[in-house]
Amino acid sequence: SFGWPLIVALVVGMAFTALLALLLDKVLFSRLRSQGQAIIVVMASFGASMALRSLLEFTFTSRPTYFSRAIQIAMPVGFGIRITSDQIALLLLTAVLVLAVHLLMTRTQTGRSMQALSQNAALARIVGIDVASVVRVTWVIGGALACVAGVMIGILVQIRPFMGFDMLLPMFAAAILGGIGSIPGAVLGGLIIGLAEAGAVQLIGAEWRAAVSFIILMAVLFVRPIGLFGVRER
């Protein structure tokens, strides 16, 4: 499925999504953050996502489409596992993006400013960090990465306005399992959730796929709420 049309569309989509994220922050989230209640921002984000999805459905209809209808032959890689060329390319792209985000957060001033702001916004202002600028950069990076993730999912499954809802619970489960704020934890959590869902489909049926993510999420919240790589706040 990879080719110049997809690459160009991905770059344009990343730019558009980053600008849309900045617009949403300017119009909605920046005003809500000033009230100091995180739950309001969370609920507003759900409302904004519903509005955007409904707008996409109204514009493009809910009829699913595909990047490519070409049939791909999965190649055996051992242990009963088969993988397509698209899946290999997406795994490599994921590894590159994870490494890039890790280096950004640990080796650059921008990344260190993001971490400082997430831990203590008031102290970050005192030491001279431009909070507004850091927030804007965070929205740009988050929007661009969300676009890449959407394209990657769309390559493997059908494309429709509400396709993100299918991934919402697994993403939350992976983030909490790995530990909120931990990039290696998010990767490991996503891998565990994905393997658990695939195993459930093979062993007990596809209808239990979503239940696996929920069960793992509840187990982590009961046993270790901070996740595998989370740091307990003092």
ABEGO torsion letter per residue (X at the ends): XBBAAAAAAAAAAAAAAAAAAAAAAAAAAAAAAAAGBAAAAAAAAAAAAAAAAAAAAAAAEABBBBABABBBBBBBAEGGBBBBAAAAAAAAAAAAAAAAAAAAAAABAAAAAAAAAAABAAAAAAAGBBAAAAAAAAAAAAAAAAAAAAAAAAAABBBBAAAAAAAAAAAAAAAAAAEBGBAAAAAAAAAAAAAAAAAAAAAAEAAAAAAAAAAAAAAAAAABAAEAABBBBX
